[in-house]
Amino acid sequence: MGVTTMATEPGPEPRTASPASQRGSTLILAAFALALVGIVAATVAYLPRGDRPSALSVVGGPFRLESSKGGTVDSQALKGKPFLVFFGFTQCPNVCPTTLADLGTLLDEFGSQGGEIQAYYITLDPERDTQAMMREYMASFSDRITGLSGTPQQIERVARDYRAYVKRVPLPGGDYTLEHTLMVYMMDRDGGFAGPLDLNAGHALALKQLRKLVSDGRNT
Amino acid sequence: MRIHAVPAALLALGLVATSPAHAHDYKAGPLKIGHPWSRATPGGARVAAGYLTVTNTGTEPDRLTGGAIEAAGRGELHTMSMEGGVMKMAPLADGLAIPPGQTVTLAPSGHHLMFLDLTTPLKKGERVKGTLRFERAGSVPVEFAVESLAAKAPETRSEKGPEAHDHGGHDHGH
């Protein structure tokens, strides 16, 4: 009885039809999202181990840049060892120096516990941050962090490979500052992205992440 | 009673620093300026940042329009925010409103003064001379306490003292 009454009422019909089709498209979207998540998960989970380059990795890539310690750093030479990468510039007043100081303390702490990992701080301001500038600047932080600079083309390429966002913001006085991705990338022994290092949840957690990165070689 | 005469005179002049060993505060008319601080700068750095609180105890609005330190060529008022892992930066061209009865905080996670063309590095433990510019209160001389390179908040602030209060409770307004 109740069902018949409901069906003959003009109102509910379009109301029931609409949510159904919405549900349908939501389901399709959800399926797409799941498929995407699946692809990414599969990429991360089934990355080849051993000597094969992690061609499927979507974040990261080879680089050869000028070191604040002199000479160059070639990512090929880092093979077999996990490392950390992050981006910034020396004329950054707030978050870059505090991140460098914080990360330096963390890496020294990790070192005192027998862990060893190198971090690379890549400038996104190659015009102002020369190798000499980086040498002077990086001396204020842990020597477990190496500053890297290069030509604008080299920097553009490494930023693109690491999917790092950077945008020049003009300042009233004629200078400029940069907006950029502020994340410490954990890279596995094959140069593949293993996730961001979380510096905001306390050093205990970050140390745990580092221990896992170093012991696994890869974050699966 | 005589002991209070000097601070009272300084207060009358509209400028006094209290408990200089720890947090330091200034008064400029109805504005109370809380603990201006900066951070030690890495080698070769050409920029530094300035942070403070401003409380407007008066009934008229004022506006912070800029600030500078002697160790830097110029200063600009900027705002920083984190959006999806990206550090965003924008100059505050119109300054920062200081509405009556409110406290405005300049802190590493939001509004701040950026000092450019730094001529001398800032060292932890120093006090550097500077000025703050307000639309109504005019130019106010202050000193910025230099904290450690890693400081994300003023360390001296946590020490006990009648002037000590937490920065965290204020509206960052971004």
Interface residues (C-beta under 8 A of the other chain):
Chain A: T90 Q91 C92 P93 N94 V95 P97 T98 L100 A101 D102 T105 M133 E136 Y137 M138 A139 S140 F141 Y165 V169 L171 P172 G173 D175 T177 L178 E179 H180 T181 L182 M183 P196
Chain B: R39 T41 P42 G43 G44 A45 R46 V47 A48 A49 R74 E76 H78 M80 M82 G85 V86 M87 K88 M89 A90 P91 A93 P108 H112 M114 F115 L116 S148 L149 A150 A151 K152
